[in-house]
Amino acid sequence: MKKTAFYAMAMLLVPWLSCTDNPVQNLANPPSGTKARMILPPVHDTVLQSGRRNIYLAGHRNQPGFFIERYIFPPGYKGMPHVHNSDLHVTILSGSAHIVMDKVFDTTVNAMAYGPGSYVIIKADQPHYEWFTEECTMQVAGIGPNETYYIPEAETKKQ
């Protein structure tokens, strides 16, 4: 009896699934060209005067404990040379970022552009700077409190 009920149910479901507007195959394997949208929990975010958007996903860098933040940098954004007091783990999600481990700001150096999927560890007290030629979404994780200390301008100029 159970087998018969199972077969009857299958015979009813198979034609129904093939007649729906969104076939079951498309749910598991969306047609190419279709992109899923970014889904975030209800979190705080800010947009700075520079155009950089900060999204605070977990914890906060100024407080003790683990944090994850996502930044969306506009094209043309420049992060002047600075250091952090603890390690940062950076993943490029989209776009590209030029990240240079040095205290002399120079966009003419032959710096590698880190693209989507790139992972960079910026060690504590490592002078670095970054610039962006296109919009870039970057995710940063670390252990707080994590502070940013900008290097005095006199030390960041090319000789």
C-alpha positions in Angstrom: 0.0 0.0 0.0 2.8 2.4 0.9 4.6 1.8 -2.4 1.4 2.4 -4.3 0.8 5.7 -2.5 4.4 6.8 -3.2 4.0 6.0 -7.0 0.7 7.8 -7.2 2.2 10.9 -5.5 5.2 10.8 -7.9 2.9 10.6 -10.9 1.0 13.7 -9.6 4.1 15.7 -8.8 6.2 15.2 -11.9 3.8 16.8 -14.3 3.1 19.6 -11.9 6.8 20.4 -11.4 7.4 20.5 -15.2 4.5 23.0 -15.7 5.5 25.6 -13.1 6.9 29.0 -14.2 10.2 28.2 -12.5 11.2 24.6 -13.4 12.8 22.8 -10.5 16.1 22.4 -12.6 16.4 26.3 -12.6 16.1 26.4 -8.8 19.2 24.1 -8.4 21.1 25.4 -11.4 20.0 28.9 -12.4 20.3 29.8 -16.1 23.6 31.4 -16.9 23.6 35.2 -16.7 21.4 35.1 -13.6 23.2 36.4 -10.5 22.2 35.8 -6.9 21.9 39.0 -4.9 24.0 39.9 -1.8 22.1 39.0 1.3 23.3 40.5 4.6 22.0 40.3 8.1 20.5 43.5 9.5 23.8 45.4 10.3 25.0 48.9 10.7 26.8 50.6 7.8 28.2 54.0 7.1 29.3 56.0 4.1 32.2 58.3 4.7 32.8 61.7 3.0 35.4 60.0 0.8 32.7 57.7 -0.7 33.9 54.6 1.1 31.1 52.5 2.5 31.7 50.5 5.7 29.5 47.5 6.5 29.9 46.0 10.0 29.1 42.3 9.7 30.3 40.9 13.1 31.8 42.6 16.1 33.6 46.0 15.7 37.3 46.6 15.2 37.4 49.1 18.1 36.2 46.6 20.6 37.8 43.4 22.0 37.1 40.2 20.0 36.7 39.0 16.5 35.3 41.3 13.8 34.4 41.2 10.1 33.9 44.3 8.1 33.2 44.9 4.5 34.3 48.0 2.7 33.2 49.2 -0.7 35.7 51.7 -2.2 34.9 54.0 -5.0 37.2 54.3 -8.0 40.0 56.8 -7.3 40.0 56.2 -3.5 43.5 56.4 -1.9 44.4 55.1 1.5 47.5 57.0 2.7 50.3 55.1 4.4 49.3 53.7 7.8 49.8 50.8 10.2 47.5 48.8 12.4 48.2 47.4 15.9 47.1 43.9 15.1 46.9 41.6 12.0 44.2 42.1 9.4 43.0 39.4 7.0 41.8 40.9 3.7 39.8 39.2 1.0 38.9 41.0 -2.3 35.4 40.1 -3.2 34.9 42.2 -6.3 36.9 44.8 -8.3 40.6 45.2 -7.6 42.9 46.9 -5.1 46.5 48.0 -5.3 48.0 47.2 -1.8 51.6 48.1 -1.2 53.6 47.2 1.9 55.6 50.4 2.2 55.4 53.8 4.0 56.3 55.9 0.9 53.1 56.6 -1.0 53.7 56.1 -4.7 51.1 55.0 -7.3 53.7 54.8 -10.0 55.4 51.7 -8.5 54.8 48.5 -10.3 52.2 47.3 -7.8 50.2 44.1 -8.4 46.4 44.6 -8.5 44.7 42.1 -6.2 41.5 40.9 -7.9 38.4 38.9 -6.7 39.3 36.0 -4.4 42.7 37.5 -3.5 43.7 37.1 0.2 46.3 39.3 1.9 47.5 39.3 5.5 48.6 42.7 6.7 50.7 42.1 9.8 50.6 44.4 12.8 52.8 47.4 12.5 53.4 46.8 8.7 53.3 50.2 6.9 51.1 49.9 3.9 48.8 52.0 1.6 46.2 51.2 -1.0 44.5 52.8 -4.0 41.7 51.8 -6.3 41.2 52.3 -10.0 37.7 50.7 -10.0 35.0 50.0 -7.4 36.3 47.4 -5.0 34.5 45.3 -2.3 36.9 44.1 0.3 36.2 42.0 3.4 38.5 42.5 6.4 38.6 40.3 9.5 40.8 40.5 12.6 40.9 40.7 16.4 40.0 43.9 18.1 40.7 46.4 19.4 42.4 47.2 16.1 43.4 50.8 15.6 44.7 52.7 12.5 47.7 55.0 12.9 48.6 57.2 9.9 52.2 57.8 9.2 53.3 61.5 9.3 53.1 63.0 5.9 56.8 64.1 5.9 57.8 60.4 6.1 55.4 59.3 3.3 56.8 61.4 0.4 59.0 60.1 -2.4 62.6 61.4 -2.1 
